[in-house]
Amino acid sequence: MTPVPPPTSSGNRPHFTSMPDLALRDLGGAVVWTNDDLFAEAQNLIKTPPAQYQPATFGHKGQIYDGWETRRRREAGVDQAIVRLGAPGVIYGVVVDTAWFKGNYPPFISVEAAAKEGVVSVDELLTDTEWVTVVEKSPVDGDTRNPFRVDAKDRFTHVRLTMHPDGGVARFRVHGRGVPNPHFFRYGHFDLAALENGGLITACSNMFYSSPNNLLMPGRARHMGEGWETSRRRDDGNDWVQVRLAGQGRVSLVELDTSYFLGNAPGAAMVRGRDGEDGEWFEVLGRTDLQPDTRHRFVIDLDRPMTEARIDVYPDGGMARLKLYGLLTDEAQTELVEQWERGEA
């Protein structure tokens, strides 16, 4: 089977929609403020599942929508919602999804972003924050996934979606690469592969049923749909995923979690690593039999630094989580801190 890297938009640049959604509630995102959500609450914007709709389901405020919907404006102005990213980072693009909003979607939207460290109050976001426009005022279509590429290279912690002048948006996706504060890395072992720590899927053999980005989400999966699952193989090959780690580090514990995968868990798995994109792959965890619906943990006695990891599953199937606990090398930690202090994301 031909390997399937993230889809490309031009040249070798990954299309931004293949990258993780940094705003997801499941990743820790939250809608922290909106000026109006009378018809449908703004928290719906960052739900993981696609928006649902049932006609003629009316509540006290009207037709029930699985999205954010404001009242009809009778004066000049705009409606806005501020989202705190679950994983602060570099934004590669956004999707303003107006699914099921047909006569009540906004004709135009714009998106701004900001970087605020620490625990920030709503008052500070509204009165003492420098917002950078990442998507200029642009038209959108109703009942449509409207994608907008973002070229900003800075690290952001919050985004502000503006509807001009009002209307409804079902989902707001903020795709990018997590960039954590590296100063937190010095306080013990952490998951070098986690999205929130800067881990990133760089290639995958098969993502038929669900995205490999799910492997790097925080916490435990709550059902099979929150993991990575491939189609059934009918050849002699096997499926695999490649991950760029938070930085050069040494892995000391591998966790392979097949929770909720009962009749479709891989029979076995192997983990390899390499130091640099041109480095030779070496064994981190040899081919090991796996059990269905089980959290497997393996202590690793290996003193070799690595910047990338690859998990091979045999022959196919599904996995809920991949976690690679360890420490950054002194050189990597110093480099990340220096990049942070220079403002480089």
KABELDA-V563952 format. One record per residue. N is the residue number from 1. RES is the residue in three letters. PHI is phi in radians with two decimals (999 if undefined). PSI is psi in radians with two decimals (NA if undefined). OMEGA is omega as a letter, one per 30 degrees, with the letter a starting at -180 (999 if undefined). Layout:
N_RES_PHI_PSI_OMEGA + N_RES_PHI_PSI_OMEGA
This chain:
1_MET_999_2.39_a + 2_THR_-1.27_2.28_l + 3_PRO_-1.00_2.53_a + 4_VAL_-2.01_1.70_l + 5_PRO_-1.32_2.96_l + 6_PRO_-0.96_2.45_a + 7_PRO_-1.04_2.60_a + 8_THR_-1.88_2.57_l + 9_SER_-1.74_-0.60_l + 10_SER_-2.84_2.35_a + 11_GLY_1.04_-2.34_l + 12_ASN_-1.79_0.15_a + 13_ARG_-1.31_2.19_l + 14_PRO_-1.08_2.46_l + 15_HIS_-1.18_2.37_a + 16_PHE_-1.10_-0.46_a + 17_THR_-1.23_-0.20_l + 18_SER_-1.43_-0.18_a + 19_MET_-1.55_2.78_a + 20_PRO_-1.12_2.65_l + 21_ASP_-1.52_1.87_a + 22_LEU_-1.26_-0.21_a + 23_ALA_-1.68_-0.11_a + 24_LEU_-0.95_2.44_l + 25_ARG_-1.04_-0.66_a + 26_ASP_-1.13_-0.36_l + 27_LEU_-1.63_-0.08_a + 28_GLY_1.91_0.09_l + 29_GLY_-1.20_2.81_l + 30_ALA_-2.74_2.49_l + 31_VAL_-1.49_1.96_a + 32_VAL_-1.69_-0.24_l + 33_TRP_-2.85_2.52_l + 34_THR_-2.63_2.61_l + 35_ASN_-1.44_-0.30_a + 36_ASP_-2.90_2.21_l + 37_ASP_-2.54_0.91_a + 38_LEU_-1.07_-0.78_a + 39_PHE_-1.46_-0.67_a + 40_ALA_-2.65_2.33_a + 41_GLU_-1.27_2.54_a + 42_ALA_-1.17_-0.39_l + 43_GLN_-1.04_-0.40_l + 44_ASN_-1.10_-0.40_a + 45_LEU_-0.98_-0.56_a + 46_ILE_-1.95_0.31_l + 47_LYS_-1.16_2.63_a + 48_THR_-1.30_-0.85_a + 49_PRO_-1.23_2.71_l + 50_PRO_-1.04_2.69_a + 51_ALA_-1.13_2.48_l + 52_GLN_-1.93_2.81_a + 53_TYR_-2.65_2.34_l + 54_GLN_-2.21_2.11_a + 55_PRO_-1.18_2.67_l + 56_ALA_1.02_0.63_l + 57_THR_-1.89_1.71_a + 58_PHE_-1.88_2.35_l + 59_GLY_-1.85_-2.93_a + 60_HIS_-1.10_-0.51_a + 61_LYS_-1.71_0.07_l + 62_GLY_2.10_-2.85_l + 63_GLN_-1.00_2.33_a + 64_ILE_-1.43_2.17_l + 65_TYR_-2.05_2.47_l + 66_ASP_-1.59_1.31_a + 67_GLY_-3.14_-2.86_l + 68_TRP_-1.89_2.15_l + 69_GLU_-2.41_2.27_l + 70_THR_-1.79_2.92_l + 71_ARG_-1.24_2.89_l + 72_ARG_-1.28_2.22_a + 73_ARG_-1.33_2.41_l + 74_ARG_-2.03_0.15_l + 75_GLU_-2.53_2.90_a + 76_ALA_-1.11_2.62_l + 77_GLY_2.55_-3.03_a + 78_VAL_-2.42_2.87_l + 79_ASP_-1.98_2.47_a + 80_GLN_-2.41_2.69_l + 81_ALA_-2.43_2.40_l + 82_ILE_-1.89_2.24_a + 83_VAL_-1.98_2.21_l + 84_ARG_-1.49_2.15_a + 85_LEU_-1.16_2.41_l + 86_GLY_-1.18_-0.58_l + 87_ALA_-2.27_1.78_l + 88_PRO_-0.99_2.56_a + 89_GLY_3.07_-2.87_l + 90_VAL_-1.54_2.26_a + 91_ILE_-1.65_2.16_l + 92_TYR_-1.68_-0.39_l + 93_GLY_3.09_2.84_l + 94_VAL_-2.25_2.74_l + 95_VAL_-2.20_2.14_l + 96_VAL_-1.79_1.80_a + 97_ASP_-1.70_2.01_a + 98_THR_-1.78_0.51_a + 99_ALA_-0.86_2.26_l + 100_TRP_1.31_-0.15_l + 101_PHE_-1.58_1.85_a + 102_LYS_-1.96_-0.76_l + 103_GLY_-1.92_0.15_a + 104_ASN_-2.43_0.44_l + 105_TYR_-1.56_2.75_l + 106_PRO_-1.30_2.44_l + 107_PRO_-1.24_-0.47_a + 108_PHE_-2.46_2.66_l + 109_ILE_-2.39_2.85_l + 110_SER_-2.55_2.79_a + 111_VAL_-2.35_2.34_l + 112_GLU_-2.13_2.82_l + 113_ALA_-2.44_2.74_a + 114_ALA_-2.56_2.77_l + 115_ALA_-2.11_1.98_l + 116_LYS_-2.32_2.12_a + 117_GLU_-1.51_2.69_l + 118_GLY_1.40_-2.94_l + 119_VAL_-1.53_2.02_a + 120_VAL_-1.92_2.34_l + 121_SER_-1.43_2.81_l + 122_VAL_-1.10_-0.70_l + 123_ASP_-1.01_-0.71_l + 124_GLU_-1.18_-0.67_l + 125_LEU_-1.13_-0.59_a + 126_LEU_-1.48_-0.46_a + 127_THR_-2.09_-0.35_a + 128_ASP_-2.39_0.85_a + 129_THR_-2.37_2.36_l + 130_GLU_-1.60_1.97_a + 131_TRP_-1.68_2.38_l + 132_VAL_-1.93_2.24_l + 133_THR_-1.29_2.14_l + 134_VAL_-1.92_-0.34_l + 135_VAL_-2.36_1.98_l + 136_GLU_-1.11_2.85_l + 137_LYS_-0.93_2.09_a + 138_SER_-2.43_2.59_l + 139_PRO_-1.29_2.61_l + 140_VAL_-2.28_2.76_l + 141_ASP_-1.78_2.70_l + 142_GLY_-1.38_2.68_l + 143_ASP_0.88_0.79_a + 144_THR_-2.55_2.54_l + 145_ARG_-1.48_1.90_a + 146_ASN_-1.74_1.84_a + 147_PRO_-1.57_2.53_l + 148_PHE_-2.41_2.09_l + 149_ARG_-1.31_2.49_l + 150_VAL_-2.07_2.29_a + 151_ASP_-1.82_0.02_l + 152_ALA_-1.14_2.53_a + 153_LYS_-1.92_-0.01_a + 154_ASP_-1.41_2.84_l + 155_ARG_-1.56_2.27_a + 156_PHE_-2.13_2.66_l + 157_THR_-1.98_-0.39_a + 158_HIS_-2.40_2.63_l + 159_VAL_-2.29_2.61_l + 160_ARG_-2.16_2.07_l + 161_LEU_-1.69_2.24_a + 162_THR_-2.05_2.28_l + 163_MET_-1.77_2.29_l + 164_HIS_-1.95_1.88_f + 165_PRO_-1.66_-0.45_a + 166_ASP_-2.76_-3.01_l + 167_GLY_2.23_-2.60_a + 168_GLY_-2.43_2.45_l + 169_VAL_-2.28_2.31_a + 170_ALA_-1.39_-0.90_a + 171_ARG_-2.42_2.59_l + 172_PHE_-2.22_1.91_a + 173_ARG_-1.82_2.32_a + 174_VAL_-2.13_1.66_a + 175_HIS_-1.56_2.39_l + 176_GLY_3.14_-2.79_a + 177_ARG_-2.11_2.20_l + 178_GLY_-1.15_2.38_l + 179_VAL_-2.33_1.67_a + 180_PRO_-1.41_2.92_l + 181_ASN_-1.29_1.97_a + 182_PRO_-1.20_-0.25_l + 183_HIS_-1.10_-0.42_l + 184_PHE_-1.34_-0.26_a + 185_PHE_-1.28_-0.25_a + 186_ARG_-1.49_0.03_a + 187_TYR_-1.83_0.39_l + 188_GLY_2.31_-3.13_a + 189_HIS_-1.12_2.51_l + 190_PHE_-2.57_2.99_a + 191_ASP_-1.41_1.87_a + 192_LEU_-1.21_-0.29_a + 193_ALA_-1.72_-0.17_a + 194_ALA_-1.11_2.46_l + 195_LEU_-0.98_-0.74_a + 196_GLU_-1.22_-0.29_l + 197_ASN_-1.76_0.08_l + 198_GLY_1.83_0.03_l + 199_GLY_-1.15_2.64_a + 200_LEU_-2.66_2.27_l + 201_ILE_-1.21_2.23_a + 202_THR_-1.95_-0.32_l + 203_ALA_-2.87_2.72_a + 204_CYS_-2.72_2.46_a + 205_SER_-1.35_-0.55_a + 206_ASN_-2.84_2.31_l + 207_MET_-2.40_0.80_a + 208_PHE_-1.09_-0.82_a + 209_TYR_-1.62_-0.60_a + 210_SER_-2.80_2.80_a + 211_SER_-1.31_2.46_l + 212_PRO_-1.18_-0.29_l + 213_ASN_-0.99_-0.48_l + 214_ASN_-1.07_-0.51_a + 215_LEU_-1.02_-0.52_a + 216_LEU_-1.79_0.18_l + 217_MET_-1.27_2.75_a + 218_PRO_-1.29_2.79_l + 219_GLY_1.22_-2.87_a + 220_ARG_-1.75_2.55_l + 221_ALA_-1.15_2.56_a + 222_ARG_-1.78_-0.19_l + 223_HIS_-2.92_3.03_a + 224_MET_-1.10_-0.55_a + 225_GLY_-1.17_-0.20_a + 226_GLU_-1.67_0.24_l + 227_GLY_-2.04_-2.91_l + 228_TRP_-1.89_2.25_l + 229_GLU_-2.40_2.36_a + 230_THR_-1.74_2.92_l + 231_SER_-1.28_2.98_a + 232_ARG_-1.39_2.26_l + 233_ARG_-1.41_2.47_l + 234_ARG_-2.14_0.43_l + 235_ASP_-2.29_-2.91_a + 236_ASP_-1.69_0.14_a + 237_GLY_-1.53_-2.94_l + 238_ASN_-2.54_2.83_a + 239_ASP_-1.69_2.75_a + 240_TRP_-2.75_2.82_l + 241_VAL_-2.39_2.45_l + 242_GLN_-2.00_2.41_a + 243_VAL_-2.26_2.29_l + 244_ARG_-1.54_2.22_a + 245_LEU_-1.41_2.99_l + 246_ALA_-1.01_-0.52_a + 247_GLY_3.09_-3.14_l + 248_GLN_-1.13_2.17_a + 249_GLY_-2.66_3.05_l + 250_ARG_-2.02_2.16_a + 251_VAL_-1.53_2.32_a + 252_SER_-2.12_-0.18_l + 253_LEU_-2.63_2.27_l + 254_VAL_-1.94_2.31_l + 255_GLU_-2.10_2.14_l + 256_LEU_-2.06_1.94_a + 257_ASP_-1.95_2.01_l + 258_THR_-1.79_0.39_a + 259_SER_-0.90_2.35_l + 260_TYR_1.33_-0.11_l + 261_PHE_-1.66_1.81_a + 262_LEU_-1.73_-1.07_l + 263_GLY_-1.73_0.17_a + 264_ASN_-2.40_0.37_l + 265_ALA_-1.34_2.65_l + 266_PRO_-1.08_2.65_l + 267_GLY_-1.33_-0.49_a + 268_ALA_-2.77_2.91_l + 269_ALA_-2.62_2.76_l + 270_MET_-2.45_2.52_l + 271_VAL_-2.10_2.30_l + 272_ARG_-2.18_2.88_l + 273_GLY_-2.45_2.86_l + 274_ARG_-2.65_2.70_a + 275_ASP_-1.84_1.74_a + 276_GLY_1.64_2.70_a + 277_GLU_-1.14_-0.41_a + 278_ASP_-1.79_0.10_a + 279_GLY_-1.30_2.85_l + 280_GLU_-1.42_2.42_l + 281_TRP_-1.25_2.41_l + 282_PHE_-2.30_2.78_a + 283_GLU_-1.37_2.25_l + 284_VAL_-1.79_-0.83_l + 285_LEU_-2.34_2.05_l + 286_GLY_-1.12_2.90_a + 287_ARG_-0.95_2.15_a + 288_THR_-2.31_2.34_l + 289_ASP_-1.15_2.49_l + 290_LEU_-2.05_2.68_l + 291_GLN_-1.87_2.61_l + 292_PRO_-1.16_2.67_l + 293_ASP_0.86_0.84_a + 294_THR_-2.46_2.48_l + 295_ARG_-1.66_1.85_a + 296_HIS_-1.67_2.34_l + 297_ARG_-2.29_2.33_a + 298_PHE_-2.30_2.16_l + 299_VAL_-1.35_2.33_a + 300_ILE_-1.95_2.22_l + 301_ASP_-1.86_1.43_a + 302_LEU_-2.55_2.11_a + 303_ASP_-1.84_0.97_l + 304_ARG_-2.21_2.23_l + 305_PRO_-1.26_2.67_l + 306_MET_-2.61_2.59_l + 307_THR_-1.97_-0.28_l + 308_GLU_-2.38_2.67_l + 309_ALA_-2.31_2.70_l + 310_ARG_-2.42_2.24_l + 311_ILE_-1.90_2.21_l + 312_ASP_-1.82_2.27_l + 313_VAL_-1.95_2.54_a + 314_TYR_-2.15_2.18_f + 315_PRO_-1.51_-0.43_a + 316_ASP_-2.79_-2.92_l + 317_GLY_2.16_-2.67_a + 318_GLY_-2.36_2.61_l + 319_MET_-2.44_2.46_a + 320_ALA_-1.44_-0.84_a + 321_ARG_-2.54_2.59_l + 322_LEU_-2.18_2.14_l + 323_LYS_-2.26_2.36_a + 324_LEU_-2.20_1.66_a + 325_TYR_-1.48_2.43_l + 326_GLY_3.14_-2.78_a + 327_LEU_-2.28_2.56_l + 328_LEU_-1.19_2.62_l + 329_THR_-1.20_2.78_l + 330_ASP_-1.03_-0.69_a + 331_GLU_-1.13_-0.75_a + 332_ALA_-1.17_-0.72_l + 333_GLN_-1.12_-0.76_l + 334_THR_-1.08_-0.76_a + 335_GLU_-1.12_-0.74_a + 336_LEU_-1.16_-0.69_l + 337_VAL_-1.14_-0.73_l + 338_GLU_-1.13_-0.70_l + 339_GLN_-1.08_-0.73_l + 340_TRP_-1.06_-0.82_a + 341_GLU_-1.22_-0.44_l + 342_ARG_-1.46_-0.11_a + 343_GLY_1.39_0.40_a + 344_GLU_-1.68_2.20_l + 345_ALA_-1.75_NA_999
